[in-house]
Amino acid sequence: HEGLADEGDVCEFGVAQGATSALLANEIRSTTKTLWLFDSFAGLPKPSAKDQLKDDIFRLGSIERYEGEMRCDSREVEHRLAAIGFAPERYQIRAGWVQDTLREENGPARVSFAYVDFDFYEPILYTLEYLERHLTPNGRIVVDDYDFFSTGAKTAVDEFVARHPDFELIKPEAWAGAFCVLRRRSVS
């Protein structure tokens, strides 16, 4: 809610069936913010060397076997947003790999809140670097699956924070789940 007062749009990276998309849409309903939704809709990408299996959530036995898993249809997202009455002109669905669909010339200029749930190192790091350039002063980034499933999410976040010390890494109590929040440190 702190970022909602800032000008800037709301983004979700890793949309799946759109449950979180509908939640975010409901939260920004009374604003003029656009909801940007990024997903391959082709499942998980090929894991990098920095993606090691930490929690075998589908019992597949190796991280390589997760490539293509978690595939969803973008129409599910559209149906969820229609079900809550969120107008199509209020959102942008960008289907494809984030490295191909999120560019300076066609992405959100200002972001007040971002939810990142890409699971693997490369798409998370790419997204964080984009957000670093576009996040509003009070904006927040939530990265899901921090230190869960693949080591890639934690590695990407930790490397990003090491390169950008103006960002603070906030980890919840263990009972709250496996995620973290990134926010710019206050300037004194």
Secondary structure, 3 states (H helix, E strand, C coil): CCHHHCCCEEEEECCCCCHHHHHHHHHHCCCCCCEEEEECCCCCCCCCCCCCECCCCCCCCCHHHHCCCCCCCHHHHHHHHHHCCCCHHHEEEEECCHHHHCCCCCCCCCEEEEEECCCCHHHHHHHHHHHHHHEEEEEEEEEECCCCCEHHHHHHHHHHHHHCCCEEEECCCHHHCCEEEEEECCCC
